[in-house]
Amino acid sequence: MPPFAICSNQSCIYTFDMQVDKESHFKIPSLLCPKCKSKVILYCRECYSPLFHRPGQQDPRCGYCMAQLKEPMRR
């Protein structure tokens, strides 16, 4: 399980932090964002690297290959 996950919705900045808590239990996220009910991104869609670093909120990118994690907004 990667340490971080983000919401796939372009307008939502929700970030899941799944680091081990004080009782040594992993926090497992739902497959849907609790704020907007969009899908959750656990891995980079380009290189399949887990999200080991907390992605930026404005332009979330993979910490390994620097690919954009969210799909660009369609017009």
N, C-alpha and C positions, 0 to 999 in steps of 0.2 A: 504494500500500500504506500503510495507516495505521501510525503509529509504535507503537501498542499494541494488544493483543488480550487477551481474558480467556476463561477457561473458562466454559461456560454452566451447569455443575453448581452448584447452590446451596451444596453443602457443600465445594466445591473453591475455593481462592483463588489458583490458579496464574495468573500474569500473564506474557504474552509481551512482551518489549521488543525491538522491531524497529528500533531506532535504528541508524544507520550505525556499524559498528565501526571499529577502527583501520585496517583494510586497505580501507576504503570499500566493503565488501560488505554488502548487505542481508541480514538474517536473516529468512528466509521460514519462517513457522510451518507446521506440519502442520495439517490441518483438524480434527484430534482432539487433545485435551489429552494430553500425555505422561504425566501422573499418573493420570488416571481414565478416559481414552478418551472423554470427552464432546465434543460439538461446541464449536468455538471461535467467540467473538463478535468480529467485526472492526468492525462498524458499529452505531450505535444503531438499534433496531427501530422507533422512533417517527419520527425526523427523518432517518435514514440518514446522519448525520454520522459520519465516521471517528473513531476514538478517538485524538484528538490529545493528550490528557492521561492520565496514569496514573490509572485509576479506583481508588477506595477499595476495600479488601478486604471490609469488613463490609457496605457498602451501595453497590455500584458504580453510578454514575449517569453519564449522558452529560454531557460538559463544555459542551455547547451548549444542550440543552433540559432538562437535569436529569431526564430520564426514567430509570427503573430499567432497567439493562441486562440483568439476569437475570430470568427468569420467577419470579413468587412461588411458593413451595413449596405444593404441593397437599396437602390433608389427606385 
